[in-house]
Amino acid sequence: MIPFRKNFVFEYEKPQVVSPLIRRVVARNGGRFTGPGTGTLIIGHGIVAVVDPGPDRDDHFEALQAALAGERVSHVLVTHQHIDHSSWGRRLADAYGALLCGSVGVVTDEHGGAVREEAGDDDRFSPDVELRDNWSAHGENWTLSAVHTPGHTATHYCFAVEEENTLLCGDHIMAWSTSIVSPPHGHMGDYLTSLARTRDANFDRLIPTHGADIVDPDQFIEAYIAHRLGRERDILDLVRAGVSQTKDIVQVLYADIDRALHPAAMHSVWAHLIHLTEQGSVVASPAPGLDAHYSPAEQTSQEPWV
Ligand SMILES: [Zn+2]
């Protein structure tokens, strides 16, 4: 069981002190996938960085301007180009003469072909600086290092606050929910690798963009990984039992959840089926698409996750 933490104490638009170096301003864009709303983070004092400037809302922009009174913004950093994270990036960077830093572009994944932009992508996002792993930004008393964490999207980055051994983790990990891994931009194999990498970095604290912080990262990420692998075993068992299509697997595995969430669940199951195909545990016909038929590959003596 993932030790979810759903209790999150905050006030919309009011800057909240999260740590000596970090403040948060929460936008009024709460919802099924955004929890209480986007928590835009301000790092440092005097010369500051802003992480995940947030959604296209004037009230949020004005709240950020109030929170940034008297500050100089050197960098606006974006974890990934979803509209609830990146939309205000350009406006904020231009208003403060800051560098807009993020990762963008049509990504060609291992399966070949241009990756379709998923719903929720911010098509207008155009950073000044294209992030890469270990890229860093510095201010007075703070250092932010980029950590490439593909999975939720192929170009998702987290940012380590080196002075506080804290990871600003975007949508990679959330305290109140699992993250969405939706092909083709999301990739389950990459996601599991990114989770293990995050666990092994031994951060003291994770700060997601939505909802509460995670103060026991090792235990939490271990449970997150176990949840995904358990779900993958369930899916493999169903394929071996002859349930061959994503939609039918969802009917069994998600029988108890709101049907409005079934489309998202289909994408999650599809991500697992692609991963199982890549590992050679199942075979897709035709290609491993959302509507493909999946069947068990010849069983070997060893399961792929052992
Ligand atoms: Zn996202």
Boltz pocket constraint, residues with backbone or C-beta under 6 A from the ligand:
constraints:
  - pocket:
      binder: B
      contacts: [[A, 80], [A, 82], [A, 152], [A, 171]]
      max_distance: 6.0
